Amino acid sequence: MRALILAPFDPLVLDHLRARIDIAYESWTDTKTLQDPDALGARLAAEEIAVLIVEADFVFEEVFAAAPALRLVGVCRNALNQVDIESATAHGVAVTHAPGRNTNAVAEMTLGLMLSLARRIPQANALVAGAGWRDPAIGYRIFRGREIAGSTVGVVGFGQIGREVARKCIALGATVLACDPLVPERQVAELGASPASLDDLAASTDFVTLHVPDLDETRRMVDAAFLARMKPGAFLINTGAGGAVDPDAVVDALAAGRLAGAALDVFDGQPLPLGSRLIGAPNVILTPHIGGATDETISRHSQMMADEIERLLDGQPLQHVVNPAYADARAR
């Protein structure tokens, strides 16, 4: 059996797998290339690839139609929007993923952005690095910030990442409000947070942090009206879906001084266009979608994928399969 791994992978896990299966390893972060679906399908067929592991590549219907030997597609993410699940099922191919692989990484990134905004760390660094620190007391005059402890944090989206952000903020002494219509209020309360409507959360919190999926229902949920409801002097953080935030409304709110600061790790269209008004806006931190970019995230998804491959080899049920009906198609 042969596997093609197009995702970054932990070397130790890769060596362990190679003892059991023939592997071609071509991480997209090394090749800086995403596969053309037609070319990928042809390669899978020619090399009789049975296992395909991806992180950024797309696996469409033409790939499944062209690769009769394919038995498993593993996605090193929680989201599955890059794979045609219906086509995979029809062709008898199992699809598995890596839920929770970057939960802690994104939660820590969120907290880092909150602290950077609250304490104006980027601006302070720029002052010293730019040789502008000549007055010993200037930091106490222009960089006086606020603490997370005693603040109220609003978490919008209470999935795995939102819950981990809430845990970390509570541990630092913050009060947490959470808004997620799909999560029962008792689950919010069990974690130590308080359920709130989106309007109440906006009006009552010092920090609003977004952890919603990229859906039609969440698109532009943070618009001019939402920002106008936020407390004066509050901060906005988005490490969830880029489309959830109206960038022009954020720039306007920052320029008007209604919003104290914003930190965005995701954008509606990436990389961020050079003409974006966010570039150069006051009191904004912009990072290139690095919330999950840690060595530990790669180690987690590598182990999860390796475990699934070994289950396949051993004839055992897959733990994170998302289309169990694939077995019916394969049996026909």
C-alpha positions as CSV (number, residue, x, y, z in Angstrom):
1,M,0.0,0.0,0.0
2,R,1.3,3.5,-0.9
3,A,0.6,6.9,0.6
4,L,1.1,10.5,-0.5
5,I,1.4,13.1,2.2
6,L,1.1,16.7,1.1
7,A,0.9,18.2,4.6
8,P,3.7,19.1,7.0
9,F,4.4,16.1,9.1
10,D,6.4,15.3,12.3
11,P,9.6,13.5,11.2
12,L,9.4,11.0,14.0
13,V,5.8,10.1,13.2
14,L,6.8,9.9,9.5
15,D,9.6,7.5,10.2
16,H,7.3,5.3,12.3
17,L,4.8,5.1,9.5
18,R,7.4,4.3,6.9
19,A,8.0,1.0,8.7
20,R,4.5,-0.1,7.6
21,I,3.7,1.8,4.4
22,D,5.5,3.2,1.4
23,I,5.2,7.0,1.6
24,A,5.9,9.9,-0.7
25,Y,6.3,13.0,1.4
26,E,5.9,16.4,-0.3
27,S,4.6,19.0,2.1
28,W,3.0,22.0,0.5
29,T,4.9,24.2,2.9
30,D,8.2,22.9,1.4
31,T,7.1,22.8,-2.3
32,K,5.1,26.0,-1.9
33,T,2.7,24.4,-4.4
34,L,-0.9,23.3,-4.3
35,Q,-1.8,20.4,-6.5
36,D,-3.9,20.8,-9.7
37,P,-6.9,18.4,-9.1
38,D,-6.6,16.8,-12.6
39,A,-2.9,16.3,-12.2
40,L,-3.3,15.0,-8.7
41,G,-6.0,12.5,-9.8
42,A,-3.7,11.2,-12.6
43,R,-0.8,10.8,-10.2
44,L,-2.9,8.9,-7.7
45,A,-4.0,6.5,-10.4
46,A,-0.5,6.1,-12.0
47,E,1.1,5.4,-8.6
48,E,-1.8,3.4,-7.2
49,I,-2.0,5.7,-4.1
50,A,-4.3,4.3,-1.4
51,V,-3.9,7.0,1.2
52,L,-3.8,10.8,0.6
53,I,-3.1,13.2,3.4
54,V,-3.6,17.0,2.8
55,E,-3.7,20.2,4.7
56,A,-4.2,22.9,2.1
57,D,-4.8,21.0,-1.1
58,F,-8.3,20.5,-2.6
59,V,-9.7,17.0,-3.3
60,F,-12.6,17.4,-5.7
61,E,-14.8,14.9,-7.6
62,E,-12.3,14.5,-10.5
63,V,-9.7,13.3,-8.1
64,F,-11.9,10.5,-6.7
65,A,-13.1,9.5,-10.2
66,A,-9.5,9.2,-11.4
67,A,-8.1,7.2,-8.5
68,P,-9.7,3.8,-8.1
69,A,-7.0,2.6,-5.6
70,L,-7.7,5.5,-3.2
71,R,-9.1,4.3,0.1
72,L,-8.5,7.1,2.6
73,V,-8.2,10.9,2.5
74,G,-7.0,12.5,5.7
75,V,-7.4,16.2,6.2
76,C,-5.0,17.7,8.7
77,R,-7.6,20.3,9.8
78,N,-10.9,20.3,11.5
79,A,-12.7,22.0,8.6
80,L,-13.6,19.8,5.6
81,N,-14.6,22.4,3.0
82,Q,-11.7,21.5,0.7
83,V,-12.9,17.9,0.2
84,D,-15.9,16.7,-1.8
85,I,-17.4,14.5,0.9
86,E,-20.3,13.3,-1.2
87,S,-18.0,12.2,-4.1
88,A,-15.7,10.5,-1.6
89,T,-18.6,8.5,-0.2
90,A,-19.9,7.5,-3.6
91,H,-16.4,6.2,-4.6
92,G,-16.0,4.3,-1.3
93,V,-13.3,6.5,0.0
94,A,-13.1,7.2,3.8
95,V,-12.5,10.8,4.8
96,T,-11.0,11.6,8.2
97,H,-9.8,14.8,9.8
98,A,-8.0,16.2,12.8
99,P,-10.4,17.9,15.2
100,G,-8.8,19.9,18.0
101,R,-5.3,19.8,16.5
102,N,-4.8,23.6,16.8
103,T,-7.2,24.4,19.7
104,N,-4.6,25.3,22.2
105,A,-2.4,27.1,19.6
106,V,-5.2,29.4,18.5
107,A,-6.3,30.0,22.0
108,E,-2.8,31.0,23.1
109,M,-2.5,33.2,20.0
110,T,-5.8,34.9,20.9
111,L,-4.6,35.6,24.4
112,G,-1.3,36.9,23.1
113,L,-3.2,39.4,20.8
114,M,-5.4,40.5,23.7
115,L,-2.3,41.2,25.8
116,S,-0.6,43.0,23.0
117,L,-3.6,45.2,22.5
118,A,-4.2,45.9,26.2
119,R,-0.5,46.7,26.9
120,R,0.3,48.3,23.5
121,I,3.3,45.9,23.2
122,P,3.9,46.5,19.4
123,Q,4.0,50.2,19.8
124,A,6.3,50.0,22.8
125,N,8.6,47.7,20.9
126,A,8.7,50.1,17.9
127,L,9.6,53.0,20.2
128,V,12.6,51.3,21.7
129,A,13.7,49.5,18.6
130,G,13.5,52.8,16.7
131,A,15.8,54.5,19.2
132,G,12.9,56.8,20.3
133,W,13.2,56.0,24.1
134,R,15.0,59.0,25.4
135,D,12.6,59.9,28.3
136,P,12.7,57.3,31.1
137,A,9.1,58.1,32.1
138,I,7.5,58.1,28.7
139,G,6.3,54.5,29.0
140,Y,4.2,55.4,32.1
141,R,2.6,58.3,30.2
142,I,1.8,57.0,26.8
143,F,1.8,53.2,27.2
144,R,-0.3,52.8,30.3
145,G,-2.5,49.8,29.5
146,R,-5.1,47.6,31.2
147,E,-5.0,44.1,32.7
148,I,-7.0,41.1,31.6
149,A,-7.8,40.4,35.3
150,G,-10.9,42.3,36.2
151,S,-11.9,42.7,32.6
152,T,-14.9,41.3,30.9
153,V,-14.2,39.2,27.8
154,G,-16.9,38.3,25.2
155,V,-16.3,35.1,23.4
156,V,-18.4,34.8,20.2
157,G,-18.4,31.1,19.1
158,F,-18.1,28.6,21.9
159,G,-16.6,25.6,20.1
160,Q,-13.4,23.9,21.1
161,I,-11.3,27.0,20.6
162,G,-13.7,29.5,22.1
163,R,-14.0,27.3,25.2
164,E,-10.2,27.1,25.6
165,V,-10.0,30.9,25.3
166,A,-12.6,31.2,28.0
167,R,-10.7,28.9,30.3
168,K,-7.5,30.8,29.9
169,C,-9.2,34.2,30.4
170,I,-11.0,32.9,33.5
171,A,-7.7,31.6,34.9
172,L,-6.3,35.1,34.5
173,G,-9.2,36.6,36.5
174,A,-11.5,37.8,33.8
175,T,-15.3,37.5,33.6
176,V,-16.4,35.8,30.5
177,L,-19.6,36.2,28.5
178,A,-20.2,33.7,25.7
179,C,-22.5,33.8,22.7
180,D,-23.3,30.7,20.6
181,P,-26.8,29.7,19.7
182,L,-25.8,26.1,19.1
183,V,-24.4,25.5,22.6
184,P,-26.7,24.9,25.5
185,E,-26.5,27.5,28.2
186,R,-25.7,24.9,30.9
187,Q,-22.5,24.0,29.0
188,V,-21.5,27.6,29.0
189,A,-22.2,27.9,32.7
190,E,-20.4,24.6,33.5
191,L,-17.2,26.2,32.2
192,G,-17.6,29.2,34.4
193,A,-18.8,31.6,31.7
194,S,-22.2,33.3,31.4
195,P,-24.4,33.0,28.3
196,A,-25.3,36.3,26.5
197,S,-26.9,37.5,23.4
198,L,-24.7,39.0,20.7
199,D,-26.1,42.5,21.4
200,D,-25.6,42.2,25.2
201,L,-22.1,40.8,24.7
202,A,-21.1,43.7,22.5
203,A,-22.4,46.3,24.9
204,S,-20.9,44.7,28.1
205,T,-17.4,43.5,27.3
206,D,-13.9,45.0,27.3
207,F,-12.6,42.5,24.7
208,V,-14.6,40.8,22.0
209,T,-12.9,37.7,20.5
210,L,-14.4,35.8,17.5
211,H,-14.2,32.1,17.1
212,V,-17.0,31.4,14.6
213,P,-16.8,29.3,11.4
214,D,-16.8,30.8,8.0
215,L,-20.5,30.5,7.1
216,D,-23.2,32.6,5.4
217,E,-24.7,33.1,8.8
218,T,-21.5,34.6,10.3
219,R,-20.5,36.7,7.3
220,R,-20.0,40.4,8.3
221,M,-21.5,39.7,11.8
222,V,-19.1,42.4,13.0
223,D,-20.3,45.4,11.0
224,A,-20.7,49.1,11.7
225,A,-23.8,48.5,13.8
226,F,-22.1,45.9,15.9
227,L,-19.1,48.1,16.5
228,A,-21.4,51.0,17.5
229,R,-22.9,48.8,20.2
230,M,-19.5,47.9,21.7
231,K,-18.3,49.7,24.8
232,P,-16.2,52.8,24.1
233,G,-12.5,51.8,24.5
234,A,-13.1,48.1,23.9
235,F,-10.9,45.8,21.8
236,L,-11.7,43.4,19.0
237,I,-9.8,40.2,18.2
238,N,-10.5,37.8,15.3
239,T,-8.7,34.5,15.0
240,G,-11.8,32.7,13.6
241,A,-13.3,33.5,10.2
242,G,-12.0,36.4,8.1
243,G,-15.4,37.0,6.5
244,A,-17.0,37.6,9.9
245,V,-15.5,41.1,10.1
246,D,-16.2,44.1,7.9
247,P,-12.7,45.6,7.6
248,D,-13.9,49.1,6.5
249,A,-16.2,49.3,9.5
250,V,-13.3,48.4,11.8
251,V,-11.0,51.0,10.2
252,D,-13.7,53.6,10.6
253,A,-14.3,52.7,14.3
254,L,-10.6,52.9,15.0
255,A,-10.2,56.2,13.3
256,A,-13.1,57.6,15.2
257,G,-11.7,56.4,18.5
258,R,-14.8,54.3,19.3
259,L,-12.7,51.1,19.1
260,A,-9.5,51.2,21.2
261,G,-7.8,48.6,19.1
262,A,-8.2,45.5,16.9
263,A,-6.1,42.4,16.3
264,L,-6.8,40.3,13.2
265,D,-5.2,37.0,12.2
266,V,-7.7,36.1,9.5
267,F,-9.0,38.1,6.6
268,D,-11.7,38.0,3.9
269,G,-9.2,37.1,1.2
270,Q,-5.7,36.1,2.0
271,P,-3.0,37.3,1.7
272,L,-4.4,40.7,2.7
273,P,-4.5,42.9,-0.4
274,L,-1.9,45.7,-0.4
275,G,-4.7,48.2,-1.0
276,S,-6.6,47.2,2.2
277,R,-7.5,50.1,4.5
278,L,-6.4,48.0,7.4
279,I,-2.8,48.5,6.5
280,G,-1.6,51.6,8.3
281,A,-4.8,51.9,10.4
282,P,-4.2,53.2,14.0
283,N,-4.1,50.7,16.9
284,V,-4.4,47.6,14.7
285,I,-2.3,44.4,14.9
286,L,-2.3,42.3,11.7
287,T,-0.8,38.8,11.6
288,P,-0.6,36.4,8.6
289,H,-3.0,33.7,9.8
290,I,-0.6,32.1,12.2
291,G,-3.0,31.1,15.0
292,G,-2.4,27.4,14.5
293,A,1.2,27.7,13.3
294,T,3.0,25.8,16.0
295,D,5.3,22.7,16.1
296,E,2.8,21.1,18.5
297,T,-0.1,21.5,16.0
298,I,1.9,19.6,13.4
299,S,2.8,16.9,15.9
300,R,-0.9,16.5,16.9
301,H,-2.3,16.2,13.4
302,S,0.6,14.0,12.3
303,Q,-0.1,11.5,15.2
304,M,-3.9,11.7,14.5
305,M,-3.3,10.9,10.8
306,A,-0.8,8.2,11.5
307,D,-3.3,6.5,13.9
308,E,-6.0,6.6,11.3
309,I,-3.6,5.1,8.7
310,E,-2.7,2.3,11.0
311,R,-6.3,1.6,11.8
312,L,-6.9,1.3,8.1
313,L,-3.9,-1.1,7.7
314,D,-5.2,-3.2,10.6
315,G,-8.8,-3.3,9.5
316,Q,-10.0,-1.4,12.5
317,P,-12.7,1.3,12.5
318,L,-11.5,4.9,11.9
319,Q,-11.8,7.2,14.9
320,H,-12.5,10.5,13.1
321,V,-14.2,9.3,9.9
322,V,-16.8,11.9,8.7
323,N,-18.5,9.7,6.0
324,P,-19.1,6.3,7.5
325,A,-21.4,5.4,4.5
326,Y,-18.3,5.1,2.4
327,A,-18.1,1.5,3.5
328,D,-21.4,0.7,1.8
329,A,-20.2,2.0,-1.5
330,R,-16.9,0.0,-1.2
331,A,-18.8,-3.2,-0.4
332,R,-20.9,-2.9,-3.6
